[in-house]
Amino acid sequence: MHPGRDLTLYVLARLGLVALVTALLVLVNVPLLVALAVGVVVALPLSLFLFRGLRARVAIGLNERGAQRRAQREELRAQLRGDRGRGDATG
């Protein structure tokens, strides 16, 4: 998994959806700022359904990275306390 890549794709997909909705509204003669505001509001619920798989991959990647960071932080705290680290085979 590549959480950074997945997150970037998700953000770009959501921005693209906002741009698409805005462009469609501008084509039917809605003023640009109004179309942009509506595009932002409409894109939120649409992206929850359209990009469900990508959003799930991002969530899994972020959870895995968070677990890694918590484990590293706990290992560092154990070393600072003078406890033996989990990966320490000596001693």
VEXVEX-64854 format. One record per residue: residue number from 0; chain; x, y, z of N, C-alpha, C, O in turn; residue in one letter. Coordinates in Angstrom, 1 decimal. Atoms other than C-alpha are relative to their C-alpha. Last residue first. Layout:
BEGIN
ATOM    k  c    n.xx    n.yy    n.zz   ca.xx   ca.yy   ca.zz    c.xx    c.yy    c.zz    o.xx    o.yy    o.zz  r
ATOM  NUM  A       X       Y       Z       X       Y       Z       X       Y       Z       X       Y       Z  a
...
This chain:
BEGIN
ATOM    k  c    n.xx    n.yy    n.zz   ca.xx   ca.yy   ca.zz    c.xx    c.yy    c.zz    o.xx    o.yy    o.zz  r
ATOM   90  A     0.2    -0.4    -1.3    21.0    -8.6    27.4    -0.9    -0.8     0.8    -1.2    -0.5     2.0  g
ATOM   89  A    -1.1     0.2    -1.0    21.0    -8.8    23.7    -0.5     0.3     1.4    -1.5     0.9     1.6  t
ATOM   88  A    -0.3     1.4    -0.2    18.0    -9.5    21.4     1.2    -0.2     1.0     1.4    -1.3     1.4  a
ATOM   87  A    -1.3     0.1    -0.6    16.5    -6.0    21.7     0.3    -1.5     0.2    -0.3    -2.1     1.1  d
ATOM   86  A    -0.8     0.7     1.0    13.5    -5.8    19.3     1.4    -0.3     0.5     2.3    -0.7    -0.3  g
ATOM   85  A     0.7     1.2     0.5    11.0    -5.1    22.1     0.9    -0.8    -0.9     1.0    -2.0    -1.0  r
ATOM   84  A     0.9    -0.1     1.2    13.3    -2.6    23.7    -0.5    -1.3    -0.4     0.1    -2.3    -0.1  g
ATOM   83  A    -0.5     0.6     1.2    14.8    -3.3    27.2    -1.1     0.2    -1.1    -2.3     0.0    -0.9  r
ATOM   82  A     0.5     1.4     0.2    13.7    -0.8    29.7     0.6    -0.5    -1.2     1.1     0.2    -2.1  d
ATOM   81  A    -1.1     1.0    -0.3    16.0     2.2    30.4    -0.5    -1.4    -0.1     0.2    -2.4     0.2  g
ATOM   80  A     0.2     0.4    -1.4    13.1     4.7    30.7     1.1    -1.0     0.4     1.3    -1.2     1.6  r
ATOM   79  A    -0.2    -1.2    -0.9    14.3     6.4    27.5    -0.1    -0.4     1.5     0.6     0.2     2.3  l
ATOM   78  A    -1.5    -0.2     0.0    14.5     3.0    25.7     0.3     1.2     0.9     1.4     1.1     1.6  q
ATOM   77  A    -0.6     1.1    -0.7    10.9     2.3    26.7     1.5     0.1     0.1     2.1    -0.1     1.2  a
ATOM   76  A     0.3    -0.3    -1.4     9.8     5.7    25.5     0.6    -1.1     0.9     1.1    -0.8     2.0  r
ATOM   75  A    -0.9    -1.1    -0.4    11.5     5.1    22.2    -0.2     0.3     1.5     0.8     0.5     2.2  l
ATOM   74  A    -1.3     0.6     0.0     9.7     1.7    21.8     1.0     1.1     0.5     1.9     0.8     1.3  e
ATOM   73  A    -0.1     0.9    -1.2     6.4     3.3    22.7     1.4    -0.6     0.2     1.9    -0.6     1.3  e
ATOM   72  A     0.0    -0.9    -1.2     7.0     6.0    20.1     0.1    -0.7     1.3     0.8    -0.3     2.2  r
ATOM   71  A    -1.3    -0.7     0.0     7.9     3.5    17.4     0.1     0.9     1.3     1.1     0.9     1.9  q
ATOM   70  A    -1.0     1.0    -0.4     4.8     1.4    18.2     1.4     0.6     0.1     2.1     0.3     1.1  a
ATOM   69  A     0.2     0.3    -1.4     2.6     4.5    18.1     1.0    -1.0     0.5     1.5    -0.9     1.6  r
ATOM   68  A    -0.5    -1.1    -0.8     4.1     5.5    14.8    -0.2    -0.2     1.5     0.7     0.2     2.3  r
ATOM   67  A    -1.5     0.1     0.0     3.6     2.1    13.3     0.6     1.1     0.8     1.5     0.9     1.5  q
ATOM   66  A    -0.5     1.1    -0.8     0.0     2.1    14.4     1.5    -0.1     0.1     2.1    -0.4     1.1  a
ATOM   65  A     0.2    -0.4    -1.3    -0.6     5.5    12.9     0.4    -1.0     1.0     1.0    -0.7     2.0  g
ATOM   64  A    -1.1    -0.9    -0.3     0.9     4.4     9.6    -0.1     0.5     1.5     0.9     0.6     2.2  r
ATOM   63  A    -1.2     0.8    -0.1    -1.5     1.4     9.6     1.2     0.9     0.3     2.0     0.6     1.2  e
ATOM   62  A     0.1     0.8    -1.3    -4.5     3.6    10.4     1.3    -0.8     0.2     1.8    -0.9     1.3  n
ATOM   61  A    -0.2    -0.9    -1.1    -3.5     6.1     7.7     0.0    -0.7     1.3     0.7    -0.4     2.2  l
ATOM   60  A    -1.4    -0.5     0.0    -3.1     3.4     5.1     0.3     0.9     1.2     1.3     0.8     1.8  g
ATOM   59  A    -0.8     1.2    -0.5    -6.5     1.8     6.1     1.5     0.4     0.0     2.2     0.1     1.0  i
ATOM   58  A     0.2     0.2    -1.5    -8.2     5.2     5.9     0.8    -1.2     0.5     1.4    -1.1     1.6  a
ATOM   57  A    -0.6    -1.1    -0.8    -6.7     6.0     2.5    -0.1    -0.2     1.5     0.9    -0.1     2.2  v
ATOM   56  A    -1.5     0.2     0.1    -7.6     2.6     1.1     0.7     1.0     0.8     1.7     0.7     1.5  r
ATOM   55  A    -0.3     1.1    -1.0   -11.2     3.1     2.4     1.5    -0.3     0.0     2.0    -0.6     1.0  a
ATOM   54  A     0.1    -0.5    -1.4   -11.4     6.5     0.7     0.3    -1.1     1.0     1.0    -0.8     2.0  r
ATOM   53  A    -1.2    -0.8    -0.2   -10.2     5.0    -2.6     0.0     0.5     1.4     1.1     0.6     2.1  l
ATOM   52  A    -1.1     0.9    -0.1   -12.9     2.3    -2.4     1.3     0.8     0.3     2.1     0.3     1.1  g
ATOM   51  A     0.1     0.8    -1.2   -15.7     4.8    -1.6     1.3    -0.9     0.2     1.9    -1.0     1.3  r
ATOM   50  A    -1.4     0.3    -0.3   -14.7     7.3    -4.3     0.1    -0.9     1.3     1.1    -0.7     2.0  f
ATOM   49  A    -0.8     0.2     1.2   -18.1     7.7    -6.0     1.4    -0.6     0.3     2.0    -1.4    -0.4  l
ATOM   48  A     0.5     1.2     0.7   -20.2     7.3    -2.8     0.9    -0.4    -1.2     1.2    -1.5    -1.4  f
ATOM   47  A     0.1     1.0    -1.0   -18.4     9.7    -0.4    -0.5    -1.3    -0.7    -0.1    -2.4    -0.3  l
ATOM   46  A    -1.3     0.6    -0.1   -17.3    11.8    -3.4    -0.1    -1.1     1.0     0.7    -2.1     0.9  s
ATOM   45  A    -0.2     0.9     1.2   -21.0    12.5    -4.2     1.3    -0.7     0.2     1.4    -1.9    -0.2  l
ATOM   44  A     0.7     1.3     0.0   -21.7    13.7    -0.7     0.3    -0.9    -1.2     0.3    -2.1    -1.0  p
ATOM   43  A    -0.3     0.8    -1.3   -18.8    16.2    -0.7    -0.8    -1.3     0.0    -0.2    -2.3     0.2  l
ATOM   42  A    -1.0     1.0     0.1   -19.1    17.2    -4.4     0.3    -0.8     1.2     0.7    -2.0     1.2  a
ATOM   41  A     0.5     1.3     0.7   -22.5    18.8    -4.1     1.1    -1.0     0.0     0.8    -2.2     0.1  v
ATOM   40  A     1.0     0.6    -0.8   -21.3    21.4    -1.5    -0.5    -1.3    -0.6    -0.7    -2.3     0.1  v
ATOM   39  A    -0.6     0.5    -1.3   -18.1    22.2    -3.3    -1.0    -0.7     0.8    -0.7    -1.8     1.4  v
ATOM   38  A    -0.9     1.1     0.3   -19.8    22.4    -6.7     0.6    -0.6     1.2     0.7    -1.8     1.4  g
ATOM   37  A     0.9     1.2     0.2   -22.6    24.6    -5.3     0.9    -1.2    -0.3     0.6    -2.3     0.2  v
ATOM   36  A     0.6     0.3    -1.3   -20.0    27.1    -4.1    -0.9    -1.2     0.0    -0.8    -2.1     0.8  a
ATOM   35  A    -1.1     0.6    -0.8   -18.1    26.9    -7.4    -0.5    -0.4     1.4    -0.2    -1.4     1.9  l
ATOM   34  A    -0.3     1.3     0.5   -21.3    27.4    -9.4     1.1    -0.7     0.8     1.0    -1.9     1.1  a
ATOM   33  A     1.1     0.8    -0.5   -22.3    30.4    -7.3     0.2    -1.5    -0.4     0.0    -2.4     0.4  v
ATOM   32  A    -0.2     0.1    -1.4   -18.8    31.9    -7.9    -1.2    -0.9     0.6    -0.9    -1.7     1.6  l
ATOM   31  A    -1.1     0.8    -0.4   -19.0    31.2   -11.6     0.1    -0.2     1.5     0.3    -1.4     1.9  l
ATOM   30  A    -1.2    -0.8    -0.3   -22.5    32.5   -12.3     1.2    -0.9     0.6     0.9    -1.8     1.4  p
ATOM   29  A     0.0    -0.4    -1.4   -24.9    29.8   -13.5     1.3     0.8     0.2     2.4     0.4    -0.3  v
ATOM   28  A     0.0    -1.4    -0.3   -25.2    29.9   -17.3    -0.2     0.3     1.5    -0.9     1.3     1.8  n
ATOM   27  A     1.4    -0.3     0.0   -25.9    26.2   -18.0    -0.3     1.4     0.5    -1.3     1.7     1.1  v
ATOM   26  A     0.5     0.3     1.4   -22.3    25.6   -19.0    -1.5     0.4    -0.1    -2.0     0.7    -1.2  l
ATOM   25  A    -0.4    -1.2     0.8   -21.2    27.3   -15.7    -0.6    -0.2    -1.4    -1.0     0.8    -2.0  v
ATOM   24  A     0.9    -1.1    -0.4   -23.2    24.5   -13.8     0.3     1.3    -0.8    -0.6     2.0    -1.2  l
ATOM   23  A     1.3     0.3     0.5   -21.4    21.8   -15.7    -1.0     1.1     0.3    -1.9     1.5    -0.5  l
ATOM   22  A     0.1    -0.2     1.5   -18.1    23.4   -15.2    -1.3    -0.3    -0.5    -1.8     0.4    -1.4  a
ATOM   21  A     0.0    -1.5     0.3   -18.7    23.7   -11.4    -0.1     0.2    -1.5    -0.8     1.1    -1.9  t
ATOM   20  A     1.3    -0.5    -0.3   -19.7    20.0   -11.2    -0.1     1.5    -0.3    -1.1     2.0    -0.8  v
ATOM   19  A     1.0     0.6     1.0   -16.6    18.9   -13.1    -1.4     0.6     0.3    -2.1     1.1    -0.6  l
ATOM   18  A    -0.2    -0.7     1.3   -14.3    21.2   -11.1    -1.0    -0.4    -1.0    -1.5     0.4    -1.8  a
ATOM   17  A     0.5    -1.4    -0.2   -15.7    19.9    -7.8     0.1     0.8    -1.3    -0.8     1.5    -1.7  v
ATOM   16  A     1.5     0.0    -0.1   -15.3    16.4    -9.0    -0.6     1.4     0.2    -1.6     1.7    -0.4  l
ATOM   15  A     0.5     0.2     1.4   -11.7    17.1   -10.1    -1.5    -0.1     0.0    -2.1     0.4    -0.9  g
ATOM   14  A    -0.1    -1.3     0.7   -11.0    18.5    -6.6    -0.5    -0.1    -1.5    -1.1     0.8    -1.9  l
ATOM   13  A     1.1    -0.9    -0.6   -12.4    15.3    -5.1     0.1     1.3    -0.6    -0.9     1.9    -0.9  r
ATOM   12  A     1.3     0.4     0.4   -10.3    13.1    -7.4    -1.1     0.9     0.5    -2.0     1.2    -0.3  a
ATOM   11  A     0.2    -0.4     1.4    -7.2    15.1    -6.7    -1.3    -0.4    -0.6    -1.9     0.3    -1.4  l
ATOM   10  A     0.1    -1.5     0.0    -7.6    14.7    -3.0    -0.2     0.5    -1.4    -1.1     1.4    -1.7  v
ATOM    9  A     1.3    -0.4    -0.6    -8.2    11.0    -3.3    -0.3     1.5    -0.1    -1.4     1.9    -0.5  y
ATOM    8  A     1.1     0.3     1.0    -5.3    10.5    -5.7    -1.4     0.4     0.5    -2.2     0.9    -0.3  l
ATOM    7  A    -0.1    -1.0     1.1    -3.0    12.4    -3.2    -1.0    -0.3    -1.1    -1.7     0.6    -1.6  t
ATOM    6  A     0.5    -1.3    -0.5    -4.2    10.3    -0.3     0.0     1.0    -1.1    -1.0     1.8    -1.3  l
ATOM    5  A     1.5     0.1    -0.1    -3.7     7.1    -2.3    -0.6     1.3     0.5    -1.7     1.7     0.0  d
ATOM    4  A     0.5     0.0     1.3    -0.1     8.1    -3.2    -1.6     0.0     0.0    -2.2     0.7    -0.7  r
ATOM    3  A    -0.2    -1.3     0.5     0.7     9.0     0.4    -0.6     0.1    -1.4    -1.2     1.1    -1.8  g
ATOM    2  A     1.0    -0.9    -0.5    -0.9     5.8     1.7     0.2     1.4    -0.6    -0.8     2.1    -0.8  p
ATOM    1  A    -0.7    -1.3     0.1     1.1     3.6    -0.7    -1.0     1.0     0.6    -1.7     1.6    -0.2  h
ATOM    0  A     0.8    -1.2     0.0     0.0     0.0     0.0     0.9     1.2     0.0     2.0     1.2     0.5  m
